[in-house]
Amino acid sequence: MKTITTTLTTTAIFSSNGKKRFLLTKTWDDSKPRLAIIMLAPSEASGIELDNTTMLVINNASRLGYGAVSIVNLFATIGDIKENFNEDSDKENLKHISTIAQTADTIVYASGVGKANNKAFIKRQGQVLEVLKPCEYKLHCLSNKEGKARFQHPLSPAVRTWYLSPMKIRELCKEN
């Protein structure tokens, strides 16, 4: 018989009014590397409740040998994505993305490809990519086993089982 006991520690940082979630960190083994993942917008997942995306992120991070995952997003407002797209900038959110990127062993950029032509998305992605430049050597995206289907969101069926593909910031920059 084998008994496994695990403790999952959660840290969630919200704005004072609770309308924005800047960071969600789940830690289960401090002796293992730390993963940061950057997605599009937060759910209401916090301490106990997990949405499907957070569950997939934790499961895949664990399978890949990580002991913690920090989830940050291009947009921090919880709820309607249209409200996020009306934001011009979010310095507090960018600060959290920068801090997490510096402390993570691996960064996964996984905002998805569905909003790639939206002007607000392109602008915010540019702001985030600028913050990530000093950590570009740690930057990866999700892909399938063959290294295709890159830049997917964790909910995409093409990348339900994660493969991390190294990436460069210039791969996401729009040509002028």
Salt bridges, closest charged atoms under 4 A:
GLU87 OE2 - LYS20 NZ 3.61
GLU87 OE1 - ARG124 NH1 3.34
ASP88 OD1 - LYS123 NZ 2.13
ASP90 OD2 - LYS20 NZ 2.84
GLU92 OE2 - LYS95 NZ 3.31
GLU92 OE2 - HIS96 NE2 3.12
GLU130 OE1 - LYS133 NZ 3.05
GLU171 OE1 - ARG150 NH2 2.54
